[in-house]
Amino acid sequence: MVEKIGKYEVIRSLGKGATAVVYLAHDPDSGQKVAVKLVRFGQDNAAMSRRLRKLFQTERSIAGRLDHPNIVKIFDAVIEPEQAYIVMEFVDGTPLDRFCAIDRLLPLHRVIGIIFKCCMALDHAFRCGIVHRDIKPANILIDADDNPKITDFGLSINLLKDMGRDSTFILGVGSPAYMSPEQVKNYPLNQKTDLYSLGVLLFQLLTGRLPFRANNPATLVYKIINMDAPSVCALNPGLPAGLDPILARALEKDLYNRYRNGAEFAKDLSAVRYQILEDDETAQDTSHFERLRKLEFFADFEDIELWEVLRISVWREIAGKVALISEGARGRMFGVIVDGFVEVSSGGRAICRLGAGEVVGETSFLHPADTVRQSCVVTLEPTLFLEINSAALELGSDEVRERFNKVLIAKVLGRLHEANKALAKLGQPAVQGSVAACDLELSPPS
């Protein structure tokens, strides 16, 4: 265990990365706790050591220029023959990547507030001539008051220098899933690349998934360059409609149509705040999760899959004698009855009655071409209905789509089996046949 780094007294380790270790330390001069990022230069890899020195020199060069409440302050940077360390503001917070999973998403008003502050921090950096180049969840810390702190400016570029001679594009700068189209093409970068990466992060915080996913880097790069991101409101129907155009502009591939600066991005985010209920929705989400977990339909769903279901569905409270589905209409919507009863009919004749845990509308969803409804579904009493957004499901994870298909097909086959038994009771006596004998003719040996 390291006891001292320079004049700084080490308290404990905060974390370890591929090339550096971060320690919590005590500054004897100020009496404050600080974070110290330490890198030791290895003799066996001189090229890597040179690159790490360059990263530290970059971070040291911008230390005195960035002064913003949402950017981690750098107090000191020392480069020695065998090691280098940077002394930073200690943030008692959590990396934002903890809140990117579908089952850990933050309430909407908190997400908007965090990204708004990040927009303003990146706007400040741009005005100081700095582009971060590696905006991602792990590089943003969140304190107890939801104040984000952007860290790791070691990969940044200095726009005030001669870009033609600036060779800081090293170590594969940037994290592929968050990189802008111009970044993966290795084009010259400006502040708009950070705003694109922040747009990817916002998309992930809202939906629990990245806008572009692939099984290999080549496919991911192709999608980033050529494909449009899906609608966040399709993936999460509970979001305000105003978020779709904001994400579309943030993730715009054409630089001329993307946000020019963080202030523009922040202004548009503030415009949708009035659409957001300030109530913390976490308790409601947990209550909904627990209700779904008790339904037989979702018995085989993993917890993380069930959280994704909540993000792609809408809870509807429907009065009695209301048509959920009309015979002859077109559509692929389907859903699960959470509470209450419905009647399924065709041609004005009742087929069956279904209660909690049963699915309706599944055949039109499963059919590859025909979306015409073959039956009518009417509520018999006030009913709580979980409506699944079929478009969002198609954009969801492979695991959830496969789980739905498996359960829906099992339901359809089960109902077909019951229908066959009901029809058999109305049918004529069956013809009784004898069991056919199978004569085997053996070929003579050759």
C-alpha positions as CSV (number, residue, x, y, z in Angstrom):
1,M,0.0,0.0,0.0
2,V,1.3,3.4,-1.0
3,E,1.6,5.7,2.0
4,K,2.6,9.0,0.4
5,I,2.6,10.5,-3.1
6,G,4.7,13.6,-3.2
7,K,3.5,15.6,-0.2
8,Y,0.1,14.0,-0.2
9,E,-0.7,11.4,2.5
10,V,-2.6,8.4,1.1
11,I,-5.8,7.4,3.0
12,R,-7.1,4.6,0.8
13,S,-7.5,3.4,-2.8
14,L,-10.6,4.7,-4.6
15,G,-10.2,2.6,-7.8
16,K,-7.9,1.1,-10.3
17,G,-8.0,1.4,-14.1
18,A,-6.0,-0.1,-16.9
19,T,-3.1,2.3,-16.5
20,A,-3.7,4.3,-13.3
21,V,-4.7,4.0,-9.7
22,V,-6.7,6.7,-7.9
23,Y,-6.2,7.3,-4.2
24,L,-8.0,9.3,-1.6
25,A,-5.3,11.5,0.1
26,H,-4.8,14.3,2.5
27,D,-3.3,17.6,1.4
28,P,-1.2,18.9,4.3
29,D,-1.3,22.4,3.0
30,S,-5.0,22.9,2.6
31,G,-6.1,20.3,5.1
32,Q,-8.6,18.9,2.6
33,K,-9.2,15.5,1.1
34,V,-8.1,15.2,-2.5
35,A,-8.1,12.5,-5.2
36,V,-4.7,11.5,-6.6
37,K,-4.4,9.7,-9.9
38,L,-1.0,7.9,-10.1
39,V,0.6,6.2,-13.0
40,R,4.0,4.4,-12.9
41,F,5.9,4.3,-16.2
42,G,7.0,0.8,-17.1
43,Q,10.4,0.0,-18.5
44,D,9.0,-2.8,-20.7
45,N,6.8,-0.6,-22.8
46,A,8.5,2.7,-23.6
47,A,5.9,3.7,-26.2
48,M,3.0,3.3,-23.7
49,S,5.0,5.4,-21.2
50,R,5.5,8.2,-23.7
51,R,1.7,8.2,-24.4
52,L,0.9,8.3,-20.7
53,R,3.3,11.2,-20.2
54,K,1.5,13.0,-23.0
55,L,-1.9,12.4,-21.4
56,F,-0.7,13.9,-18.1
57,Q,0.9,16.8,-19.8
58,T,-2.5,17.5,-21.5
59,E,-4.3,17.4,-18.2
60,R,-1.7,19.6,-16.5
61,S,-1.9,22.1,-19.4
62,I,-5.6,22.7,-18.9
63,A,-5.6,22.6,-15.1
64,G,-5.7,26.3,-14.7
65,R,-8.2,27.1,-17.5
66,L,-11.2,25.1,-16.5
67,D,-13.1,26.5,-13.5
68,H,-16.7,25.3,-13.5
69,P,-18.8,23.8,-10.7
70,N,-19.6,20.7,-12.9
71,I,-16.0,20.0,-13.9
72,V,-13.6,18.3,-11.5
73,K,-10.9,20.8,-10.5
74,I,-7.2,19.9,-11.0
75,F,-5.0,21.3,-8.2
76,D,-1.6,19.9,-9.1
77,A,0.1,17.7,-11.8
78,V,3.6,16.3,-11.4
79,I,5.6,14.3,-14.0
80,E,8.6,12.5,-12.7
81,P,11.0,10.1,-14.4
82,E,9.4,6.9,-13.1
83,Q,5.8,8.1,-12.3
84,A,3.3,10.9,-12.7
85,Y,0.4,12.0,-10.7
86,I,-2.5,14.4,-10.9
87,V,-4.1,15.9,-7.8
88,M,-7.8,16.5,-8.2
89,E,-10.9,17.7,-6.4
90,F,-12.3,14.7,-4.4
91,V,-15.9,14.1,-5.3
92,D,-17.9,11.9,-2.9
93,G,-20.2,10.6,-5.6
94,T,-21.2,7.8,-7.9
95,P,-20.1,7.2,-11.5
96,L,-23.1,7.8,-13.9
97,D,-22.7,4.4,-15.4
98,R,-24.4,2.9,-12.3
99,F,-27.6,4.4,-13.6
100,C,-27.5,3.2,-17.2
101,A,-29.0,-0.2,-16.7
102,I,-32.7,-0.7,-17.4
103,D,-33.4,-1.6,-13.8
104,R,-31.5,1.4,-12.3
105,L,-32.7,4.3,-14.4
106,L,-33.1,7.6,-12.6
107,P,-36.4,9.5,-12.6
108,L,-36.8,11.7,-15.7
109,H,-36.5,15.1,-13.9
110,R,-33.2,14.0,-12.4
111,V,-31.8,12.9,-15.8
112,I,-32.8,16.2,-17.4
113,G,-31.2,18.2,-14.6
114,I,-27.9,16.2,-14.8
115,I,-27.6,16.5,-18.5
116,F,-28.5,20.2,-18.4
117,K,-25.6,20.8,-16.1
118,C,-23.3,18.7,-18.2
119,C,-24.3,20.8,-21.3
120,M,-23.3,24.0,-19.5
121,A,-20.0,22.5,-18.3
122,L,-19.1,21.4,-21.8
123,D,-20.1,24.9,-23.1
124,H,-17.6,26.4,-20.6
125,A,-14.9,24.0,-21.7
126,F,-15.5,24.9,-25.3
127,R,-15.3,28.6,-24.5
128,C,-11.9,27.8,-22.9
129,G,-10.9,26.1,-26.1
130,I,-11.1,22.6,-24.8
131,V,-12.9,19.5,-26.3
132,H,-13.1,16.5,-23.9
133,R,-13.3,13.7,-26.6
134,D,-14.3,10.9,-24.1
135,I,-17.7,11.8,-22.7
136,K,-19.2,8.6,-21.3
137,P,-21.0,7.6,-18.1
138,A,-17.8,6.5,-16.3
139,N,-16.3,9.9,-16.7
140,I,-19.1,11.7,-14.9
141,L,-19.5,11.6,-11.2
142,I,-22.8,12.4,-9.4
143,D,-22.9,13.7,-5.9
144,A,-25.7,13.4,-3.3
145,D,-27.4,16.6,-4.7
146,D,-27.4,15.3,-8.3
147,N,-24.5,17.7,-9.3
148,P,-22.5,16.1,-12.1
149,K,-18.7,16.4,-12.2
150,I,-17.0,15.8,-15.5
151,T,-13.6,14.3,-15.1
152,D,-10.7,12.8,-17.1
153,F,-9.8,15.7,-19.5
154,G,-6.5,13.9,-20.2
155,L,-7.8,12.9,-23.7
156,S,-8.9,16.5,-24.6
157,I,-7.7,18.6,-27.4
158,N,-6.7,22.2,-27.2
159,L,-8.5,24.1,-29.9
160,L,-6.3,27.1,-29.4
161,K,-3.3,25.3,-30.7
162,D,-2.4,24.5,-34.3
163,M,-4.7,21.6,-35.0
164,G,-2.5,20.5,-37.9
165,R,0.3,19.8,-35.5
166,D,-1.7,18.6,-32.5
167,S,-1.2,14.8,-32.3
168,T,-3.2,14.0,-29.2
169,F,-5.4,11.5,-31.1
170,I,-3.7,8.6,-29.3
171,L,-4.6,5.4,-27.4
172,G,-7.8,5.1,-29.5
173,V,-9.3,8.2,-27.9
174,G,-12.9,7.9,-27.1
175,S,-15.2,5.0,-26.2
176,P,-16.6,3.5,-29.4
177,A,-20.3,3.4,-28.4
178,Y,-20.2,7.1,-27.5
179,M,-18.1,8.3,-30.4
180,S,-19.5,10.7,-33.0
181,P,-19.5,9.8,-36.7
182,E,-16.6,12.3,-37.4
183,Q,-14.6,10.8,-34.5
184,V,-14.8,7.2,-35.7
185,K,-13.8,8.5,-39.2
186,N,-10.8,10.2,-37.6
187,Y,-11.8,13.7,-38.9
188,P,-10.9,16.9,-37.2
189,L,-13.0,17.5,-34.1
190,N,-14.7,20.4,-32.4
191,Q,-17.1,20.9,-29.5
192,K,-19.9,19.2,-31.4
193,T,-18.3,15.8,-30.9
194,D,-18.8,16.1,-27.1
195,L,-22.4,17.2,-27.6
196,Y,-23.0,14.0,-29.7
197,S,-21.5,11.8,-27.0
198,L,-23.6,13.6,-24.4
199,G,-26.7,12.9,-26.6
200,V,-25.7,9.2,-26.6
201,L,-25.5,9.3,-22.8
202,L,-28.9,11.0,-22.5
203,F,-30.4,8.4,-24.7
204,Q,-29.0,5.6,-22.5
205,L,-30.2,7.3,-19.3
206,L,-33.7,7.5,-20.7
207,T,-34.0,4.0,-22.2
208,G,-31.5,1.8,-20.5
209,R,-29.8,1.0,-23.8
210,L,-27.5,2.6,-26.3
211,P,-28.8,4.1,-29.6
212,F,-26.5,1.9,-31.6
213,R,-25.6,-1.7,-30.6
214,A,-23.6,-4.4,-32.4
215,N,-21.8,-7.6,-31.8
216,N,-18.5,-6.3,-33.2
217,P,-16.7,-2.9,-33.6
218,A,-17.0,-2.9,-37.4
219,T,-20.8,-3.2,-37.3
220,L,-21.0,-0.6,-34.6
221,V,-19.0,1.9,-36.6
222,Y,-21.2,1.3,-39.6
223,K,-24.3,2.0,-37.6
224,I,-22.9,5.1,-36.1
225,I,-22.0,6.5,-39.5
226,N,-25.0,5.4,-41.5
227,M,-28.0,4.7,-39.4
228,D,-30.4,6.9,-37.5
229,A,-31.0,6.4,-33.8
230,P,-34.4,5.0,-32.8
231,S,-37.0,7.2,-31.2
232,V,-36.6,7.4,-27.4
233,C,-40.4,7.9,-27.1
234,A,-41.0,4.7,-28.9
235,L,-38.6,2.9,-26.5
236,N,-40.0,4.6,-23.5
237,P,-43.6,5.8,-24.2
238,G,-43.8,7.6,-20.9
239,L,-41.3,10.2,-22.0
240,P,-42.4,13.7,-23.1
241,A,-42.7,14.0,-26.9
242,G,-40.3,17.0,-26.9
243,L,-37.4,14.8,-26.2
244,D,-37.4,13.1,-29.6
245,P,-36.4,16.2,-31.6
246,I,-33.8,17.1,-28.9
247,L,-32.1,13.7,-29.3
248,A,-32.4,13.8,-33.0
249,R,-30.5,17.0,-33.2
250,A,-27.9,16.0,-30.6
251,L,-27.2,12.7,-32.6
252,E,-27.4,14.4,-36.0
253,K,-24.7,13.1,-38.3
254,D,-24.5,16.4,-40.3
255,L,-22.4,18.8,-38.2
256,Y,-24.3,21.8,-39.6
257,N,-27.6,20.5,-38.1
258,R,-26.2,19.4,-34.8
259,Y,-26.2,21.7,-31.7
260,R,-23.6,24.4,-32.1
261,N,-22.8,24.5,-28.4
262,G,-23.9,23.2,-25.0
263,A,-26.0,26.3,-24.2
264,E,-28.3,25.5,-27.2
265,F,-28.6,21.9,-26.0
266,A,-29.4,23.1,-22.5
267,K,-31.9,25.6,-23.6
268,D,-33.9,22.9,-25.4
269,L,-33.8,20.6,-22.4
270,S,-35.2,23.3,-20.2
271,A,-38.1,23.7,-22.6
272,V,-39.4,20.2,-21.8
273,R,-39.1,20.5,-18.1
274,Y,-42.7,21.8,-17.8
275,Q,-43.9,18.4,-19.3
276,I,-42.2,16.5,-16.5
277,L,-44.0,15.6,-13.3
278,E,-41.6,16.5,-10.5
279,D,-42.8,13.6,-8.4
280,D,-40.2,10.9,-7.9
281,E,-41.5,8.0,-10.0
282,T,-39.3,5.4,-8.5
283,A,-41.9,4.3,-5.9
284,Q,-44.5,3.9,-8.6
285,D,-42.1,2.0,-10.8
286,T,-41.3,-0.4,-8.0
287,S,-45.0,-0.9,-7.3
288,H,-45.7,-1.7,-11.0
289,F,-42.7,-4.1,-11.0
290,E,-44.0,-6.0,-8.0
291,R,-47.5,-6.3,-9.6
292,L,-46.1,-7.7,-12.8
293,R,-43.8,-10.1,-10.9
294,K,-47.0,-11.7,-9.4
295,L,-48.6,-12.3,-12.9
296,E,-48.3,-15.8,-14.4
297,F,-47.6,-14.3,-17.8
298,F,-44.3,-12.8,-16.6
299,A,-43.3,-15.8,-14.4
300,D,-40.3,-16.7,-16.6
301,F,-39.0,-13.1,-17.2
302,E,-35.8,-12.2,-15.5
303,D,-35.9,-9.1,-13.2
304,I,-33.9,-7.0,-15.6
305,E,-36.2,-8.1,-18.5
306,L,-39.2,-7.1,-16.4
307,W,-37.8,-3.6,-15.8
308,E,-37.4,-3.3,-19.6
309,V,-41.0,-4.3,-20.1
310,L,-42.0,-1.4,-17.8
311,R,-40.1,1.0,-20.1
312,I,-41.8,-0.1,-23.3
313,S,-45.3,-0.3,-22.0
314,V,-48.1,2.0,-20.8
315,W,-50.4,1.4,-17.9
316,R,-54.0,2.1,-18.8
317,E,-57.0,2.3,-16.4
318,I,-60.1,1.5,-18.5
319,A,-63.7,1.8,-17.4
320,G,-66.2,-1.1,-17.9
321,K,-67.8,-1.8,-21.4
322,V,-65.0,-0.1,-23.3
323,A,-63.6,-1.8,-26.5
324,L,-59.8,-2.5,-26.1
325,I,-59.7,-4.0,-29.6
326,S,-62.3,-3.7,-32.3
327,E,-62.9,-6.5,-34.8
328,G,-61.8,-5.6,-38.3
329,A,-59.5,-2.8,-37.2
330,R,-55.8,-2.9,-38.0
331,G,-53.0,-2.8,-35.5
332,R,-50.3,-4.8,-33.7
333,M,-50.8,-3.5,-30.2
334,F,-51.2,-6.2,-27.6
335,G,-51.2,-6.2,-23.8
336,V,-51.7,-8.0,-20.5
337,I,-54.6,-7.7,-18.1
338,V,-53.2,-6.7,-14.7
339,D,-56.6,-6.5,-13.0
340,G,-60.2,-6.9,-14.1
341,F,-62.0,-9.0,-16.8
342,V,-62.6,-8.7,-20.5
343,E,-64.8,-10.5,-23.0
344,V,-63.4,-11.7,-26.4
345,S,-66.0,-12.1,-29.2
346,S,-66.3,-12.6,-32.9
347,G,-69.2,-11.8,-35.2
348,G,-71.2,-10.7,-32.1
349,R,-70.8,-14.0,-30.4
350,A,-68.8,-14.4,-27.2
351,I,-65.7,-16.6,-27.4
352,C,-64.3,-16.4,-23.8
353,R,-63.7,-14.2,-20.8
354,L,-60.2,-13.5,-19.6
355,G,-58.8,-12.1,-16.3
356,A,-55.6,-11.0,-14.7
357,G,-52.4,-12.4,-16.2
358,E,-54.0,-13.1,-19.6
359,V,-52.8,-11.5,-22.9
360,V,-55.0,-10.0,-25.6
361,G,-54.2,-8.9,-29.2
362,E,-51.3,-11.3,-29.5
363,T,-52.3,-13.0,-32.8
364,S,-52.0,-9.8,-34.8
365,F,-48.7,-9.1,-33.2
366,L,-47.3,-12.5,-34.0
367,H,-48.7,-12.7,-37.6
368,P,-45.9,-11.8,-40.1
369,A,-48.3,-9.9,-42.4
370,D,-52.0,-9.8,-41.5
371,T,-52.7,-7.1,-38.9
372,V,-56.5,-7.2,-39.2
373,R,-58.2,-7.9,-35.9
374,Q,-60.2,-11.1,-36.0
375,S,-62.0,-10.5,-32.7
376,C,-63.3,-7.8,-30.4
377,V,-62.1,-7.3,-26.8
378,V,-64.4,-5.4,-24.4
379,T,-63.9,-4.7,-20.7
380,L,-66.5,-6.2,-18.4
381,E,-65.6,-4.0,-15.4
382,P,-62.9,-1.3,-14.6
383,T,-59.7,-2.9,-15.8
384,L,-56.0,-2.2,-15.4
385,F,-54.3,-3.0,-18.7
386,L,-50.6,-3.1,-19.5
387,E,-50.4,-2.0,-23.2
388,I,-47.2,-3.2,-24.9
389,N,-45.8,-0.8,-27.5
390,S,-45.0,-3.2,-30.3
391,A,-42.7,-0.7,-32.1
392,A,-40.7,-0.2,-28.9
393,L,-40.5,-4.0,-28.3
394,E,-39.0,-4.5,-31.8
395,L,-36.3,-2.0,-30.9
396,G,-35.8,-3.6,-27.4
397,S,-33.2,-6.1,-26.3
398,D,-33.0,-9.5,-28.1
399,E,-33.6,-11.2,-24.7
400,V,-37.0,-9.5,-24.1
401,R,-38.2,-10.0,-27.7
402,E,-37.4,-13.7,-27.5
403,R,-39.0,-14.0,-24.1
404,F,-42.2,-12.4,-25.4
405,N,-42.3,-14.5,-28.5
406,K,-41.9,-17.7,-26.4
407,V,-44.6,-16.8,-24.0
408,L,-47.0,-15.5,-26.6
409,I,-46.6,-18.6,-28.8
410,A,-47.2,-20.8,-25.8
411,K,-50.4,-18.9,-25.0
412,V,-51.6,-19.2,-28.6
413,L,-50.9,-22.9,-28.7
414,G,-52.6,-23.4,-25.3
415,R,-55.7,-21.6,-26.5
416,L,-55.7,-23.6,-29.8
417,H,-55.6,-26.8,-27.7
418,E,-58.6,-25.6,-25.6
419,A,-60.5,-24.5,-28.8
420,N,-59.9,-28.0,-30.3
421,K,-61.4,-29.6,-27.2
422,A,-64.4,-27.3,-27.3
423,L,-65.0,-28.0,-31.0
424,A,-64.7,-31.7,-30.4
425,K,-67.6,-31.5,-28.0
426,L,-69.8,-30.1,-30.8
427,G,-68.5,-32.4,-33.6
428,Q,-69.9,-35.6,-35.0
429,P,-68.6,-39.0,-33.7
430,A,-65.1,-39.6,-35.1
431,V,-64.4,-42.4,-37.5
432,Q,-62.5,-45.2,-35.7
433,G,-59.6,-46.5,-37.7
434,S,-57.4,-49.5,-37.1
435,V,-53.7,-49.1,-36.3
436,A,-51.7,-49.5,-39.5
437,A,-49.1,-52.3,-39.4
438,C,-45.7,-51.4,-40.7
439,D,-44.1,-54.2,-42.7
440,L,-40.4,-54.1,-42.9
441,E,-38.9,-55.5,-46.1
442,L,-35.3,-56.5,-45.5
443,S,-33.0,-56.4,-48.4
444,P,-31.1,-59.6,-49.1
445,P,-27.4,-59.4,-48.3
446,S,-25.2,-58.4,-51.2
